[in-house]
Amino acid sequence: MPRQQRTYAKECKEEAVALVQTSGKSMNQVARDLGISDSVLSHWCQQAKKQGTEAFPRSGHQTSQEEEIRRLRRELALAQQERDIFKKTRAIFSRGNLPGGMP
């Protein structure tokens, strides 16, 4: 039977990282005290160091970079649709056959 992956709240992760930074205890000791694996706590500390306040986005929340990528993808899709419409319109007018029977 597969093990279920435990999920932790953002506040829990932040407090665990703060304990490592301020308690004077080793990361292994803090992990044992909290009942989590050393590798999980190490990963959280690395995330906090690398991403700062953007670390540990909540479910459904995105970092500013992810939001920017999502916005740019939407803009690109819209620009591509506009380009395709322009190409079709240009093709219609370049044939000389206008809709409605006008030559």
N, C-alpha and C positions, 0 to 999 in steps of 0.2 A: 504494500500500500504506500503510495507516495506521501512524502512529508509535506505538510502545508507550510508555505512560506509565511513567516510572521511579518506583520507590518507594524511600523512604529510611527507615532505622531511626530510632526515636525518639532514640537516643543521638547519631546523626549530626546530626540537626536541632538538638538541644540544643547540641552542640559548635560547630556553625556559628554559631548565635546568640551563643554565648559569645565566639567569635572576633571577631565584629563589635563586641561590647560592650567587649572588653578589649584587642584588638590595636592599636588606634589607627589601623588602616587603614580606608579607606572601604568601604562595603558592596559597591560594584562591584568593588573590588580583591579582597576576600575571596571573592566569588562566582567571579571569574576564577581565583583560586588553587585553589579547590575544584572547579572544572569544572562549576559549576551556573549557571543563568541568574540574572540580577539580580532578576527578578520573583519567582522561587521563594524566594530568600533573603529578599527584602523581605516576602513573605507569611509566612514562618516567624517573622521578627522581630515582625511585627504580632500574630501568634497568641500568641507568647510574652509579649508586652507585655500583651495583652488578657486571656489566660487563665492566665498564671503557671504554676504547677505542673500545672494541668489541661491544658495545651497538649499537642498531639501524642499523643492516646490511641492505644494500640496497636490493631491489628486485633482486633475482637471486644471490646475494652474500651470502656467508656463513661465520659463525664464524670459527675460526681455529679448534675448537672442531668438528664442523659439517663436515668440510673438512677432518679431520683426520678419523672420523667415516666412511665417504664415501670411502676414500682410503682403509681403513682396510676391509670394506665389499667387495670391488673389489678384494683385495688380497685373502680373504677367499673364494670367489666364484671360483677364479682361482685354488686355492689349492684343493678345493673340486672336480673340474673337473679333475685335474691331478690325484687325488686319485682314482676317478672312472675309469679312463683310466687304471691305474695300476691294479686295481682289475680285470677288464675285461681281461687284458693281462695275468695276473697270472692265471685266471680261464682257459683260452685257453691253456696255456702251461702245466698246471697241469693235464689236461685231456689226454695229450699225442697226441692229434689230432691236428697236425699243419696244418695251411691252405696250400693248394697246394698239398694235398694228401700224405705228408710225415708222416710216423707213429711215 
